[in-house]
Amino acid sequence: IMKKIFLAFAILFSISLVFTSEAKAQKGYELGARFGNYGSAGGSLDGTMPLGGNRLHGDLIFYSGTAGLSVIYDWLIPIGGDGLVFYPGIGLASYSYSGGVNFSLTGELGIEYPIQAIPITIGADWRPSYFFGSGTGHYAGVGLNIRYRF
């Protein structure tokens, strides 16, 4: 069932990117990678979609035999006038691994900067999570984000 959930999310995310490339006037769509620690070294396909003045931040996560999906609602708070943004957020995640399936309530605190000369955004975040499902507990990891702006 987790494979079907991941596939459905990937299809929906891909469709939204197609519409994004056609809607040049709409800004805020980004796609890239997040490198970080989710309990061990790992990475994810990282993307954002504008939602009002804020955004949805989604990840397809891969690390150490585990696959996951997270969707986080971020509030975007500009810092100064050069594009630097602070973003707190909250969302849900699901992880599938050989021992079962875990779900988590996930927070996010991050900062990012859109490089003006090229359509790249770089940032860093901290994600505390509380897990429930096959296992319970809490964890917090840090990550580096590099995304292309459409």
DSSP file (Angstrom, degrees, kcal/mol; ACC not computed):
  #  RESIDUE AA STRUCTURE BP1 BP2  ACC     N-H-->O    O-->H-N    N-H-->O    O-->H-N    TCO  KAPPA ALPHA  PHI   PSI    X-CA   Y-CA   Z-CA
    1    1 A I     >        0   0    0      0, 0.0     4,-2.0     0, 0.0     5,-0.1   0.000 360.0 360.0 360.0 -32.8    0.0    0.0    0.0
    2    2 A M  H  >  +     0   0    0      1,-0.2     4,-2.8     2,-0.2     5,-0.2   0.885 360.0  55.2 -64.9 -37.3    2.9    2.4    0.7
    3    3 A K  H  > S+     0   0    0      1,-0.2     4,-2.5     2,-0.2    -1,-0.2   0.898 107.9  49.3 -61.8 -38.5    4.2    1.9   -2.9
    4    4 A K  H  > S+     0   0    0      2,-0.2     4,-2.6     1,-0.2    -1,-0.2   0.886 110.6  50.0 -67.5 -38.8    0.8    3.0   -4.1
    5    5 A I  H  X S+     0   0    0     -4,-2.0     4,-2.4     2,-0.2    -2,-0.2   0.934 112.7  46.6 -64.1 -46.2    0.8    6.1   -1.9
    6    6 A F  H  X S+     0   0    0     -4,-2.8     4,-2.6     1,-0.2    -2,-0.2   0.918 113.2  49.3 -62.2 -43.5    4.3    7.1   -3.0
    7    7 A L  H  X S+     0   0    0     -4,-2.5     4,-2.5    -5,-0.2    -2,-0.2   0.918 110.7  49.9 -62.3 -43.9    3.3    6.5   -6.7
    8    8 A A  H  X S+     0   0    0     -4,-2.6     4,-2.5     1,-0.2    -2,-0.2   0.921 112.6  47.0 -61.2 -44.4    0.1    8.6   -6.3
    9    9 A F  H  X S+     0   0    0     -4,-2.4     4,-2.8     1,-0.2     5,-0.2   0.922 111.9  50.4 -63.2 -43.7    2.1   11.5   -4.6
   10   10 A A  H  X S+     0   0    0     -4,-2.6     4,-2.4     2,-0.2    -2,-0.2   0.900 111.8  48.0 -62.3 -40.8    4.8   11.3   -7.4
   11   11 A I  H  X S+     0   0    0     -4,-2.5     4,-2.6     2,-0.2    -2,-0.2   0.940 113.8  46.1 -65.3 -47.3    2.1   11.5  -10.1
   12   12 A L  H  X S+     0   0    0     -4,-2.5     4,-2.2     1,-0.2    -2,-0.2   0.903 113.9  48.8 -62.1 -41.2    0.3   14.4   -8.5
   13   13 A F  H  X S+     0   0    0     -4,-2.8     4,-1.7    -5,-0.2    -1,-0.2   0.907 111.8  49.4 -65.1 -42.0    3.5   16.2   -7.9
   14   14 A S  H  X S+     0   0    0     -4,-2.4     4,-1.8    -5,-0.2    -2,-0.2   0.907 109.9  51.0 -64.0 -42.8    4.6   15.7  -11.5
   15   15 A I  H  X S+     0   0    0     -4,-2.6     4,-2.1     1,-0.2    -1,-0.2   0.916 108.5  52.0 -60.9 -42.8    1.3   16.9  -12.9
   16   16 A S  H  X S+     0   0    0     -4,-2.2     4,-1.9     1,-0.2    -1,-0.2   0.867 107.1  53.1 -63.7 -34.3    1.6   20.0  -10.8
   17   17 A L  H  X S+     0   0    0     -4,-1.7     4,-2.3     2,-0.2    -1,-0.2   0.865 105.5  54.2 -68.5 -35.1    5.1   20.7  -12.2
   18   18 A V  H  X S+     0   0    0     -4,-1.8     4,-1.0     1,-0.2    -2,-0.2   0.944 111.3  44.6 -61.7 -47.1    3.7   20.4  -15.8
   19   19 A F  H  X S+     0   0    0     -4,-2.1     4,-1.2     1,-0.2    -1,-0.2   0.847 110.3  57.4 -65.3 -32.4    1.1   23.0  -15.0
   20   20 A T  H >< S+     0   0    0     -4,-1.9     3,-0.5     1,-0.2    -1,-0.2   0.922 102.2  52.6 -63.2 -45.1    3.8   25.1  -13.3
   21   21 A S  H 3< S+     0   0    0     -4,-2.3    -1,-0.2     1,-0.3     3,-0.2   0.786 111.7  47.6 -64.9 -25.3    6.0   25.2  -16.3
   22   22 A E  H 3< S+     0   0    0     -4,-1.0     2,-1.0     1,-0.2    -1,-0.3   0.702 102.1  65.9 -85.6 -20.9    3.0   26.5  -18.4
   23   23 A A    X<  +     0   0    0     -4,-1.2     3,-1.2    -3,-0.5    -1,-0.2  -0.593  59.6 164.7-101.6  71.6    2.1   29.1  -15.8
   24   24 A K  T 3  S+     0   0    0     -2,-1.0    -1,-0.2     1,-0.3    -2,-0.1   0.773  70.2  61.1 -60.8 -28.8    5.1   31.4  -16.1
   25   25 A A  T 3  S+     0   0    0     -3,-0.2     2,-0.4     2,-0.1    -1,-0.3   0.801  89.0  81.9 -70.9 -27.4    3.4   34.3  -14.2
   26   26 A Q    <   -     0   0    0     -3,-1.2     2,-0.3    -6,-0.2     3,-0.2  -0.663  68.1-167.7 -80.8 126.5    3.0   32.2  -11.1
   27   27 A K        +     0   0    0     -2,-0.4     3,-0.1     1,-0.1    -2,-0.1  -0.721  51.7  65.7-111.4 163.4    6.1   32.1   -9.0
   28   28 A G        +     0   0    0      1,-0.4     2,-0.4    -2,-0.3    -1,-0.1   0.299  59.7 127.3 112.9  -8.7    7.2   30.0   -6.1
   29   29 A Y        +     0   0    0     -3,-0.2   121,-2.5    20,-0.1    -1,-0.4  -0.673  31.6 170.1 -82.0 133.6    7.5   26.5   -7.6
   30   30 A E  E     -AB  48 149A   0     18,-1.6    18,-2.2    -2,-0.4     2,-0.3  -0.989  17.0-171.4-142.7 149.4   10.8   24.8   -7.0
   31   31 A L  E     +AB  47 148A   0    117,-1.9   117,-3.1    -2,-0.3    16,-0.2  -0.990  33.7 100.1-143.4 133.9   12.2   21.3   -7.4
   32   32 A G  E     -AB  46 147A   0     14,-3.1    14,-2.2    -2,-0.3     2,-0.3  -0.759  59.8 -57.2-172.5-140.7   15.5   20.0   -6.2
   33   33 A A  E     -AB  45 146A   0    113,-2.6   113,-2.5    12,-0.3     2,-0.5  -0.942  22.1-152.0-134.2 151.1   17.2   17.9   -3.5
   34   34 A R  E     -AB  44 145A   0     10,-2.1    10,-1.7    -2,-0.3     2,-0.5  -0.994  13.3-166.9-121.8 123.0   17.5   17.8    0.2
   35   35 A F  E     +AB  43 144A   0    109,-2.8   109,-3.1    -2,-0.5     2,-0.3  -0.938  36.2 106.1-109.2 126.2   20.6   16.3    1.7
   36   36 A G  E     -AB  42 143A   0      6,-1.8     6,-1.7    -2,-0.5     2,-0.6  -0.936  64.9 -67.0-172.0-166.4   20.4   15.6    5.4
   37   37 A N  E     +A   41   0A   0    105,-2.2     4,-0.2    -2,-0.3   105,-0.1  -0.937  28.7 170.1-115.8 126.1   20.1   13.2    8.2
   38   38 A Y  S    S-     0   0    0      2,-2.0     3,-0.1    -2,-0.6   103,-0.1  -0.271  92.3 -52.7-117.1  39.7   17.0   11.3    8.9
   39   39 A G  S    S+     0   0    0    101,-0.1     2,-0.3     1,-0.1    -2,-0.1   0.059 136.0  21.3 103.7 -22.9   18.6    9.1   11.5
   40   40 A S  S    S-     0   0    0     -4,-0.1    -2,-2.0     0, 0.0    -4,-0.1  -0.933 111.4 -58.7-158.7 173.3   21.3    8.2    9.0
   41   41 A A  E    S+A   37   0A   0     -2,-0.3    23,-0.4    -4,-0.2     2,-0.3  -0.325  74.8 130.0 -61.6 139.8   22.7    9.8    5.9
   42   42 A G  E     -A   36   0A   0     -6,-1.7    -6,-1.8    21,-0.2     2,-0.3  -0.959  36.1-144.0-169.8-175.1   20.1   10.2    3.2
   43   43 A G  E     -AC  35  62A   0     19,-2.4    19,-3.0    -2,-0.3     2,-0.3  -0.949   7.1-153.4-157.1 175.3   18.5   12.5    0.7
   44   44 A S  E     -AC  34  61A   0    -10,-1.7   -10,-2.1    -2,-0.3     2,-0.6  -0.995  30.8-106.2-154.2 156.5   15.2   13.3   -0.9
   45   45 A L  E     -AC  33  60A   0     15,-2.3    15,-2.1    -2,-0.3     2,-0.4  -0.804  48.9-160.7 -80.1 121.9   13.5   14.8   -3.9
   46   46 A D  E     +AC  32  59A   0    -14,-2.2   -14,-3.1    -2,-0.6     2,-0.3  -0.915  17.7 164.2-118.8 130.2   12.5   18.2   -2.6
   47   47 A G  E     -AC  31  58A   0     11,-2.7    11,-2.6    -2,-0.4     2,-0.3  -0.984  18.8-154.9-145.2 156.5    9.8   20.4   -4.0
   48   48 A T  E     -AC  30  57A   0    -18,-2.2   -18,-1.6    -2,-0.3     9,-0.2  -0.966   2.9-168.1-130.6 148.8    7.7   23.4   -3.1
   49   49 A M  E     - C   0  56A   0      7,-2.3     7,-2.8    -2,-0.3   -20,-0.1  -1.000  29.4-115.2-132.7 132.3    4.3   24.7   -4.4
   50   50 A P  E     - C   0  55A   0      0, 0.0     5,-0.3     0, 0.0     2,-0.3  -0.367  30.3-179.4 -66.7 146.1    2.9   28.2   -3.6
   51   51 A L  E >   - C   0  54A   0      3,-2.4     3,-2.0     1,-0.1     2,-0.2  -0.806  63.2 -49.6-148.0 100.3   -0.3   28.3   -1.5
   52   52 A G  T 3  S-     0   0    0     -2,-0.3    -1,-0.1     1,-0.3     0, 0.0  -0.550 119.3 -29.5  65.8-134.1   -1.6   31.8   -0.8
   53   53 A G  T 3  S+     0   0    0     -2,-0.2    23,-0.3    -3,-0.1    -1,-0.3   0.341 140.2  51.6 -91.9   5.7    1.4   33.8    0.5
   54   54 A N  E <  S-C   51   0A   0     -3,-2.0    -3,-2.4    21,-0.1     2,-0.3  -0.204  78.8-131.1-119.2-151.3    2.9   30.6    1.9
   55   55 A R  E     -CD  50  74A   0     19,-1.9    19,-2.5    -5,-0.3     2,-0.4  -0.995  13.0-114.4-161.7 164.7    3.7   27.1    0.5
   56   56 A L  E     -CD  49  73A   0     -7,-2.8    -7,-2.3    -2,-0.3     2,-0.5  -0.924  28.9-159.1-101.8 135.4    3.5   23.3    0.6
   57   57 A H  E     -CD  48  72A   0     15,-3.2    15,-2.6    -2,-0.4     2,-0.3  -0.962  14.5-176.1-119.4 112.5    6.9   21.7    1.0
   58   58 A G  E     -CD  47  71A   0    -11,-2.6   -11,-2.7    -2,-0.5     2,-0.4  -0.843   7.8-171.7-116.1 149.2    7.0   18.1   -0.1
   59   59 A D  E     -CD  46  70A   0     11,-2.4    11,-2.3    -2,-0.3     2,-0.6  -1.000  20.8-154.7-137.6 137.8    9.7   15.4   -0.1
   60   60 A L  E     -CD  45  69A   0    -15,-2.1   -15,-2.3    -2,-0.4     2,-0.4  -0.974  36.3-153.2-101.9 114.6   10.1   11.9   -1.4
   61   61 A I  E     +CD  44  68A   0      7,-2.5     7,-2.4    -2,-0.6     2,-0.4  -0.731  21.0 178.5-104.4 136.2   12.7   10.6    1.1
   62   62 A F  E     +CD  43  67A   0    -19,-3.0   -19,-2.4    -2,-0.4     2,-0.3  -0.987  19.0 133.6-136.4 125.3   15.3    7.8    0.5
   63   63 A Y  E >   - D   0  66A   0      3,-2.3     3,-2.7    -2,-0.4   -21,-0.2  -0.893  65.9 -12.3-167.6 141.3   17.8    6.6    3.0
   64   64 A S  T 3  S-     0   0    0    -23,-0.4     3,-0.1     1,-0.3   -22,-0.1   0.773 127.2 -43.4  38.5  53.2   19.2    3.3    4.5
   65   65 A G  T 3  S+     0   0    0      1,-0.2     2,-0.4    32,-0.1    33,-0.3   0.614 117.1 112.0  75.2  11.6   16.6    1.0    3.0
   66   66 A T  E <   -D   63   0A   0     -3,-2.7    -3,-2.3    31,-0.1     2,-0.4  -0.923  45.9-167.1-119.7 142.9   13.7    3.3    4.0
   67   67 A A  E     +DE  62  96A   0     29,-2.2    29,-3.3    -2,-0.4     2,-0.3  -0.964  17.2 168.8-124.6 146.9   11.4    5.3    1.7
   68   68 A G  E     -DE  61  95A   0     -7,-2.4    -7,-2.5    -2,-0.4     2,-0.4  -0.942  26.5-144.2-151.8 171.9    9.2    8.1    2.8
   69   69 A L  E     -DE  60  94A   0     25,-2.4    25,-2.5    -2,-0.3     2,-0.4  -0.994  17.3-177.3-141.2 130.3    6.9   10.9    1.9
   70   70 A S  E     -DE  59  93A   0    -11,-2.3   -11,-2.4    -2,-0.4     2,-0.4  -0.990   9.3-172.0-131.4 144.4    6.5   14.2    3.8
   71   71 A V  E     -DE  58  92A   0     21,-2.5    21,-1.9    -2,-0.4     2,-0.4  -0.983  13.9-179.3-133.1 121.1    4.2   17.2    3.2
   72   72 A I  E     -DE  57  91A   0    -15,-2.6   -15,-3.2    -2,-0.4     2,-0.6  -0.966  24.4-138.3-126.1 134.9    4.7   20.3    5.3
   73   73 A Y  E     -DE  56  90A   0     17,-2.6    17,-1.8    -2,-0.4     2,-0.4  -0.846  27.8-162.9 -90.6 120.5    2.9   23.6    5.3
   74   74 A D  E     -DE  55  89A   0    -19,-2.5   -19,-1.9    -2,-0.6     2,-0.5  -0.878  15.6-145.9-108.9 135.8    5.4   26.5    5.6
   75   75 A W        -     0   0    0     13,-2.8     2,-0.6    -2,-0.4   -21,-0.1  -0.884  23.1-140.4 -92.5 126.3    4.7   30.0    6.6
   76   76 A L        -     0   0    0     -2,-0.5    11,-0.2   -23,-0.3     9,-0.0  -0.798  20.7-177.1 -95.7 122.3    7.1   32.3    4.6
   77   77 A I  E     -F   86   0A   0      9,-2.8     9,-2.8    -2,-0.6    -2,-0.0  -0.928  19.8-138.9-122.2 105.0    8.6   35.2    6.6
   78   78 A P  E     -F   85   0A   0      0, 0.0     2,-0.5     0, 0.0     7,-0.2  -0.319   9.4-156.6 -63.0 143.2   10.9   37.6    4.6
   79   79 A I        -     0   0    0      5,-3.1     3,-0.4     1,-0.0     5,-0.4  -0.954  62.7 -29.5-121.1 108.0   14.0   38.8    6.4
   80   80 A G  S    S-     0   0    0     -2,-0.5     3,-0.3     1,-0.2    -1,-0.0  -0.256  88.0 -74.4  75.1-170.9   15.2   42.0    4.9
   81   81 A G  S    S+     0   0    0      1,-0.1    -1,-0.2    -3,-0.1     0, 0.0   0.314 108.8  83.4-108.6   7.5   14.7   43.0    1.3
   82   82 A D  S    S-     0   0    0     -3,-0.4    -1,-0.1     2,-0.1    34,-0.1   0.357 110.3 -93.1 -97.0   7.3   17.2   40.7   -0.5
   83   83 A G  S    S+     0   0    0      1,-0.3    -3,-0.1    -3,-0.3     2,-0.1   0.276  73.7 147.0 103.7 -10.7   15.1   37.6   -0.7
   84   84 A L        -     0   0    0     -5,-0.4    -5,-3.1    29,-0.1     2,-0.4  -0.395  28.6-167.4 -61.6 133.0   16.2   35.8    2.5
   85   85 A V  E     -FG  78 112A   0     27,-2.5    27,-2.3    -7,-0.2     2,-0.4  -0.982  19.3-157.1-131.6 135.3   13.3   33.9    4.0
   86   86 A F  E     -FG  77 111A   0     -9,-2.8    -9,-2.8    -2,-0.4    25,-0.2  -0.894  19.4-170.6-101.5 138.5   12.7   32.2    7.3
   87   87 A Y  E     - G   0 110A   0     23,-2.7    23,-1.7    -2,-0.4     2,-0.3  -0.901  14.7-174.1-140.4 112.6   10.0   29.5    7.3
   88   88 A P  E     + G   0 109A   0      0, 0.0   -13,-2.8     0, 0.0     2,-0.3  -0.741  24.6 168.4 -88.8 150.1    8.4   27.6   10.2
   89   89 A G  E     -EG  74 108A   0     19,-2.4    19,-1.9    -2,-0.3     2,-0.3  -0.978  26.4-153.8-156.3 168.1    6.1   24.8    9.2
   90   90 A I  E     +EG  73 107A   0    -17,-1.8   -17,-2.6    -2,-0.3     2,-0.3  -0.993  30.1 128.3-146.7 144.7    4.2   21.7   10.3
   91   91 A G  E     -EG  72 106A   0     15,-2.7    15,-2.7    -2,-0.3     2,-0.3  -0.906  44.7 -83.8-169.2-164.0    3.1   18.6    8.4
   92   92 A L  E     -EG  71 105A   0    -21,-1.9   -21,-2.5    -2,-0.3     2,-0.3  -0.881  28.8-171.9-125.2 154.0    2.8   14.9    8.2
   93   93 A A  E     -EG  70 104A   0     11,-2.0    11,-2.5    -2,-0.3     2,-0.4  -0.976   8.6-157.2-143.2 157.0    5.2   12.2    7.0
   94   94 A S  E     -EG  69 103A   0    -25,-2.5   -25,-2.4    -2,-0.3     2,-0.4  -0.999   9.1-167.9-135.9 137.2    5.1    8.4    6.3
   95   95 A Y  E     -EG  68 102A   0      7,-3.1     7,-2.7    -2,-0.4     2,-0.4  -0.987   4.9-160.8-130.1 135.4    8.0    6.1    6.2
   96   96 A S  E     +EG  67 101A   0    -29,-3.3   -29,-2.2    -2,-0.4     2,-0.3  -0.958  23.8 152.0-116.0 132.2    8.2    2.5    4.9
   97   97 A Y  E >   - G   0 100A   0      3,-2.7     3,-2.0    -2,-0.4   -31,-0.1  -0.896  60.2 -84.5-149.1 175.5   11.0    0.1    6.0
   98   98 A S  T 3  S+     0   0    0    -33,-0.3     3,-0.1     1,-0.3   -32,-0.1   0.760 124.6  53.5 -60.7 -25.6   11.5   -3.6    6.5
   99   99 A G  T 3  S-     0   0    0      1,-0.2     2,-0.4    36,-0.0    -1,-0.3   0.484 121.9 -87.2 -88.7  -2.8   10.2   -3.5   10.0
  100  100 A G  E <   -G   97   0A   0     -3,-2.0    -3,-2.7     2,-0.0     2,-0.4  -0.982  57.2 -44.8 139.9-150.8    6.9   -1.8    9.0
  101  101 A V  E     -G   96   0A   0     -2,-0.4    33,-2.5    -5,-0.2     2,-0.3  -0.984  41.6-168.6-128.6 135.5    5.4    1.6    8.5
  102  102 A N  E     -GH  95 133A   0     -7,-2.7    -7,-3.1    -2,-0.4     2,-0.3  -0.924   3.4-161.8-119.8 149.7    5.8    4.7   10.6
  103  103 A F  E     -GH  94 132A   0     29,-3.3    29,-2.9    -2,-0.3     2,-0.4  -0.897  13.0-166.1-121.3 155.4    3.9    8.0   10.5
  104  104 A S  E     -GH  93 131A   0    -11,-2.5   -11,-2.0    -2,-0.3     2,-0.6  -0.999  28.2-134.2-145.9 150.3    5.1   11.2   12.0
  105  105 A L  E     -GH  92 130A   0     25,-2.0    25,-2.2    -2,-0.4     2,-0.4  -0.919  42.5-163.2 -92.8 121.7    3.9   14.7   12.9
  106  106 A T  E     -GH  91 129A   0    -15,-2.7   -15,-2.7    -2,-0.6    23,-0.2  -0.914  15.9-164.9-121.9 134.3    6.8   16.8   11.6
  107  107 A G  E     -G   90   0A   0     21,-3.1     2,-0.3    -2,-0.4   -17,-0.2  -0.627   8.5-158.9-103.3 169.6    7.8   20.4   12.2
  108  108 A E  E     -G   89   0A   0    -19,-1.9   -19,-2.4    -2,-0.2     2,-0.4  -0.958  15.3-179.9-153.1 133.4   10.2   22.5   10.2
  109  109 A L  E     +GI  88 126A   0     17,-2.2    17,-2.5    -2,-0.3     2,-0.3  -0.989  29.1 154.0-128.4 122.6   12.4   25.6   10.9
  110  110 A G  E     -GI  87 125A   0    -23,-1.7   -23,-2.7    -2,-0.4     2,-0.3  -0.931  33.7-152.0-146.7 168.5   14.4   26.8    8.0
  111  111 A I  E     +GI  86 124A   0     13,-2.4    13,-2.4    -2,-0.3     2,-0.3  -0.994  21.7 175.5-140.7 140.5   16.1   29.6    6.2
  112  112 A E  E     -GI  85 123A   0    -27,-2.3   -27,-2.5    -2,-0.3    11,-0.3  -0.976  18.0-153.5-147.5 159.8   16.7   30.0    2.5
  113  113 A Y  E     - I   0 122A   0      9,-3.1     9,-2.3    -2,-0.3     2,-0.7  -0.987  14.4-140.9-137.3 124.5   18.1   32.4   -0.1
  114  114 A P  E     - I   0 121A   0      0, 0.0     2,-0.4     0, 0.0     7,-0.3  -0.760  24.4-130.9 -83.5 118.6   17.2   32.6   -3.8
  115  115 A I  E   > - I   0 120A   0      5,-2.8     5,-0.6    -2,-0.7     3,-0.4  -0.570  15.5-154.1 -69.5 122.2   20.3   33.4   -5.8
  116  116 A Q  T   5S+     0   0    0     -2,-0.4    -1,-0.2     1,-0.2     5,-0.0   0.822  86.4  56.4 -72.7 -32.6   19.3   36.3   -8.0
  117  117 A A  T   5S+     0   0    0      1,-0.1    -1,-0.2     3,-0.1    -2,-0.1   0.766 119.2  23.6 -73.8 -25.0   21.8   35.7  -10.8
  118  118 A I  T   5S-     0   0    0     -3,-0.4     2,-2.1     2,-0.2    -1,-0.1  -0.948  90.1-104.5-136.9 156.3   20.6   32.1  -11.4
  119  119 A P  T   5S+     0   0    0      0, 0.0    30,-3.0     0, 0.0     2,-0.4  -0.278  78.6 118.9 -82.1  56.8   17.2   30.4  -10.7
  120  120 A I  E   < -IJ 115 148A   0     -2,-2.1    -5,-2.8    -5,-0.6     2,-0.4  -0.962  45.7-161.4-123.1 137.5   18.6   28.4   -7.7
  121  121 A T  E     -IJ 114 147A   0     26,-2.9    26,-2.6    -2,-0.4     2,-0.4  -0.972   8.7-169.0-115.5 132.3   17.5   28.6   -4.1
  122  122 A I  E     +IJ 113 146A   0     -9,-2.3    -9,-3.1    -2,-0.4     2,-0.3  -0.916  18.4 146.9-117.6 148.5   19.7   27.3   -1.3
  123  123 A G  E     -IJ 112 145A   0     22,-2.1    22,-2.8    -2,-0.4     2,-0.3  -0.980  33.7-133.6-165.3 174.7   18.7   26.7    2.3
  124  124 A A  E     -IJ 111 144A   0    -13,-2.4   -13,-2.4    -2,-0.3     2,-0.3  -0.987  23.0-177.5-139.1 147.4   19.0   24.8    5.5
  125  125 A D  E     -IJ 110 143A   0     18,-2.1    18,-2.1    -2,-0.3     2,-0.4  -0.950  22.1-142.1-144.1 165.2   16.4   23.4    7.8
  126  126 A W  E     -IJ 109 142A   0    -17,-2.5   -17,-2.2    -2,-0.3    16,-0.2  -0.999  18.5-167.0-126.9 129.3   15.8   21.5   11.1
  127  127 A R  E     - J   0 141A   0     14,-3.1    14,-1.7    -2,-0.4     2,-0.3  -0.886   3.7-169.0-126.3 101.2   12.9   19.0   11.2
  128  128 A P  E     - J   0 140A   0      0, 0.0   -21,-3.1     0, 0.0     2,-0.3  -0.689  16.4-173.2 -82.4 141.8   11.8   17.6   14.6
  129  129 A S  E     -HJ 106 139A   0     10,-3.5    10,-2.3    -2,-0.3     2,-0.5  -0.988  23.8-151.8-138.1 145.4    9.4   14.7   14.3
  130  130 A Y  E     -HJ 105 138A   0    -25,-2.2   -25,-2.0    -2,-0.3     2,-0.3  -0.982  26.0-150.5-114.8 120.3    7.3   12.5   16.5
  131  131 A F  E     +HJ 104 137A   0      6,-3.3     6,-1.4    -2,-0.5     2,-0.3  -0.655  21.4 166.8 -95.9 144.3    6.8    9.0   15.2
  132  132 A F  E     +H  103   0A   0    -29,-2.9   -29,-3.3    -2,-0.3     2,-0.4  -0.969  42.4  59.5-146.7 158.6    3.8    6.7   15.7
  133  133 A G  E    S+H  102   0A   0     -2,-0.3   -31,-0.2   -31,-0.2     3,-0.1  -0.991 114.1   6.7 126.7-124.3    2.8    3.4   13.9
  134  134 A S  S    S+     0   0    0    -33,-2.5     2,-0.3    -2,-0.4   -32,-0.2   0.789 142.3  12.9 -65.0 -27.1    5.2    0.4   13.9
  135  135 A G  S    S-     0   0    0    -34,-0.2     2,-0.3   -32,-0.1   -32,-0.3  -0.985  72.3-148.0-145.5 153.7    7.4    2.3   16.3
  136  136 A T        +     0   0    0     -2,-0.3     2,-0.3    -4,-0.2    -4,-0.2  -0.826  41.7  90.4-121.0 162.9    7.1    5.5   18.4
  137  137 A G  E     - J   0 131A   0     -6,-1.4    -6,-3.3    -2,-0.3     2,-0.3  -0.905  59.5 -89.1 145.9-171.8    9.6    8.1   19.5
  138  138 A H  E     + J   0 130A   0     -2,-0.3     2,-0.3    -8,-0.3    -8,-0.2  -0.946  31.6 173.6-136.5 157.9   11.0   11.4   18.4
  139  139 A Y  E     - J   0 129A   0    -10,-2.3   -10,-3.5    -2,-0.3     2,-0.4  -0.981  14.3-155.9-158.1 151.1   13.8   12.5   16.2
  140  140 A A  E     + J   0 128A   0     -2,-0.3     2,-0.3   -12,-0.3  -101,-0.1  -0.999  16.7 179.3-134.6 133.9   15.2   15.8   14.8
  141  141 A G  E     - J   0 127A   0    -14,-1.7   -14,-3.1    -2,-0.4     2,-0.3  -0.911  18.1-137.0-132.0 159.2   17.4   16.1   11.7
  142  142 A V  E     - J   0 126A   0     -2,-0.3  -105,-2.2   -16,-0.2     2,-0.3  -0.819  22.5-175.4-113.5 155.3   19.1   18.8    9.7
  143  143 A G  E     -BJ  36 125A   0    -18,-2.1   -18,-2.1    -2,-0.3     2,-0.5  -0.989  24.9-135.0-150.2 157.8   19.2   19.2    6.0
  144  144 A L  E     -BJ  35 124A   0   -109,-3.1  -109,-2.8    -2,-0.3     2,-0.4  -0.966  25.9-156.2-111.7 127.7   20.7   21.3    3.1
  145  145 A N  E     +BJ  34 123A   0    -22,-2.8   -22,-2.1    -2,-0.5     2,-0.4  -0.887  15.4 178.1-109.7 135.3   18.2   22.2    0.3
  146  146 A I  E     +BJ  33 122A   0   -113,-2.5  -113,-2.6    -2,-0.4     2,-0.3  -0.958  17.2 170.4-134.0 115.6   19.2   23.0   -3.3
  147  147 A R  E     -BJ  32 121A   0    -26,-2.6   -26,-2.9    -2,-0.4     2,-0.4  -0.949  32.3-128.9-132.7 147.4   16.2   23.7   -5.6
  148  148 A Y  E     -BJ  31 120A   0   -117,-3.1  -117,-1.9    -2,-0.3     2,-0.5  -0.783  27.4-135.3 -88.6 133.5   15.7   25.0   -9.1
  149  149 A R  E      B   30   0A   0    -30,-3.0  -119,-0.2    -2,-0.4  -122,-0.0  -0.793 360.0 360.0 -93.2 128.3   13.1   27.8   -9.4
  150  150 A F              0   0    0   -121,-2.5  -120,-0.1    -2,-0.5    -1,-0.1   0.426 360.0 360.0 -89.1 360.0   10.5   27.6  -12.2
